[in-house]
Amino acid sequence: MISVRISNTIPKATKEAEQLITRNAIRHVNRVANYFRNEVMKDMRNTPKTGNTYTKKGGKKHVASSEGNPPAIDTGRLVSSITMRPATAFGKTPTAKVSTNVEYSQYLELVYNRPFMSKESKAYKQAKAFSRKMAKDIKVS
């Protein structure tokens, strides 16, 4: 008697490849989001304080950044509020989120032209370049 057995490993290999791609994509997204968050914070710390000088309660002075630069740190509330929510394997597209819940952040970006998280910010442009460079290293082996 002759017995023939045909096996198909394509579905298993496809699933493994999909899992590998997803893990790499999540890792990539999280690295870029973390890089962006760090750049936002660094830019705020290093922004030139060439704007107006304000006297606050108690006589303490604050020198603001000039228009077109990230906001200068005064109390540290804004810079310390910048958080990153990492991407996970849930959903079709891995998405991380870098955000702040400080209410005056939008005014700084949009009204006072102090870009620090928008597409016009230095941090955004650097994170985009970092992402493109790093994407070349993502491969399925």
N, C-alpha and C positions, 0 to 999 in steps of 0.2 A: 504494500500500500504506500502511496506517495501522498504526503501531506504538504500543502503550501500555506504559508501564513503571510499575509500582507499586513504590514503595519504602517501607520501614517503618523509621523511625529510633527507634521506641519502645524496643527493647532497649538500644540504645546510650545513649539519653538516660537510661534507668533506671539503667544501670550507672554513668554519670557522676554522677548525683544520689546514688546510694548511696555512691560514693567520696567525694563532697563531704561528705555527712553523717558518714561515718566519720572523715574528717580533722578536721571540726569537733568531733566528740565526743571524739576523742583529745586534741585541743588543750585542750578544756574540762576533761577529767579531769586532764590533767597540770598545768594551771594551778591547779586546786583542790588537788591533792595537794601541789604546791610551796607554795601558800599555807598549807596545814595544817602542813606541816613547819616553815615559817618561824614560824608562830604558836606552835607547841609550844616551839620554841627561845626565842622572845621571852618567852613566859610564864615559862619556867624562869629566865631571866635577871632578870626583873622581879618575881618572886614576893616577897611580904613575908617577911622573915626574922624571924618572930615566934614560932617554935617553941623547942624545947629547944636548949641550948648544949652541945656535946660537945667534950671535950678529946681530941685525937688524939695519936698517937705523935709525939714531938718537941715536945709542948706547944702545938701549933697548935690554935686553937679553930674550930669550925664551928657556925654558928647555922642550924638547920634551919627549914624553912617550917612553918607551922601546918597542922593538919588542914583539908582542903578546898581547899588551895592546891597548885599544882604544886610539885614538889620543888625545894629551893634547891640551887644548884650548889655542889659542894664541890671535887671534883677535875677536873670537866669531862668525865669519862669518859662519863656518860650522855648529856649534851647533844650531845657530838660524835659519838655513835654513831647518832644519828637520821638515817636515810637514806631516800631516795625512789627507788623503781624505777618509771620512767615506763611509761605505757601504750603499747602498740604496736597495729598493725593486725591482729595475729594473734588469732584467736578471735572470737566473736560479740559479746562485750561488752568494750569497752575498760576495763581495770582497772589503776590505778596502785596502788602499795603504799608506805605510809610505815611504817617499823618501826625497832625497835632490837633488837640481839642481846645487850644487857646483862642478865644473869640476874636482877638485883634489881629490874628495872623493874616486873615484875608485883607484887612485894611492895609497892612504893611505891604503885601504883595501887589494889590490892585490899585489902591488909592495913592499910596505914598511911593510906589515904584521901588520897593526894596525886595527884588526877587530872591527867594531862597529855596523854594520848593517847586516853583512853576517851570514850565518848559523854557522860559527865558533865563532861568538861573544857571549859574556856572556848575553847580552840583548836578543838575539834571543832564547837562551836556556831557559832563565827565562820566556820569553813570551810563549814559547811552553809549559812549565810546568804549567804556570798560565792557559793557555787555556784548558789543560786536566783536571785540577782541577775544573775549572768553568763549563766545559761541563757536569759534573755530576749533576749540578743544573738545567739544562735545561730540562723541562718536559712539556708535554701537559696534562692539567687537564680538 
